[in-house]
Amino acid sequence: MRVFLDTNVLAAAFATRGLCSDLFEEVLKNHDPVLSIAILAELKRVFAKKFRIPDDRIEEILDLLGSCSYISVPSRELSYPITDSDDMPHLCAAESAGCAVFVTGDKELQALDPIGAMRVLSPRDFREMFEVSLS
């Protein structure tokens, strides 16, 4: 299953141990992670400004993400009823890649669930969906 991970999920996965890091490992092992150039650029800014991660470490992380993920380039721009226009390219990239799930901590984006066939879930909801499917 193709799974798009939003910037906030990826930042938490690399900056802390917990739900998002476990979710990231799960997606790497059992699903097809999807990212976009816009997500990688935003993640680079977040790591540098918010977490003050050194540039060489940021490049290592971005290289890792690029090597283990499908990088989606949106085929067209779509419009979504959201206030943060910076999130538009992320949603377009996820839809263009045919993602089954878009995982985000952003409640405004979660309120769009579903977008066509794509679910928009919090990290916790994604984990619960996966746990239910195992039982």
Secondary structure, DSSP 8 states (H G I E B T S, - for coil): -EEEE-HHHHHHHHHSSSHHHHHHHHHHHHSEEEEEHHHHHHHHHHHHHTS---HHHHHHHHHHHHHHSEEE--SS----S-S-GGGHHHHHHHHHTT-SEEE-S-HHHHTT--BTTBEEE-HHHHHHHHHHHH-
